Amino acid sequence: MGALHLTSENYNEVTGNGLVLVDYWASWCGPCRMVAPIIEELADEYEDRAIIAKVDIDSEGDIAVRNEIVSIPTVILFKDGVEVKRLVGVQQKSVYTAALEGN
């Protein structure tokens, strides 16, 4: 299925329920392009356990401002709408997996 693309219209609804990992990115960002395949793999692997989503900060700048995104890539893990983990910069897949697994 792949990562869900979030917009201002669906952001609050999606991030407000359950476990949601959100990748804040931009098309011009080289490190974001390095993280993108990892995010897509996680979306497939966690399809039944968590929502894996992406926010393009260029088209959804209001979401980036609201979440105080100052560097990209930034990946935030939400649980029922509350930020529980923030990872800035390129990380290994195992770091994202550990966050999702609560380690």
C-alpha positions, 0 to 999 in steps of 0.5 A: 500500500505504501505510505499515506500522504497527509494534507491539512484536510486529513492530518489531525484525523490520521495522527489522532488515532493509534500509532502513526509514524510521520516523515516530514520531507521535501522533494529537493532534500537529498537526505529525505530521498535517502529516507524515503525507501525506508519509510515505504518499507515500514509502510508495508511491514507495519500495514496492520499495526501502525500508519506510516505517513508522509508530509511534503513540507513544501505543499503543507507548510502549515503542518510543518510550522504547527509541528515545529519542523526546523530540519528535514528529514524529521520523523515523528511518532505519534500515539493517539495524537501525542508526540512520543518520539522525534528523529531528525536527520537520516536514521537507519531503518532499525532506529525507526523500527525500535521507535515503532516497537517502543524500544 
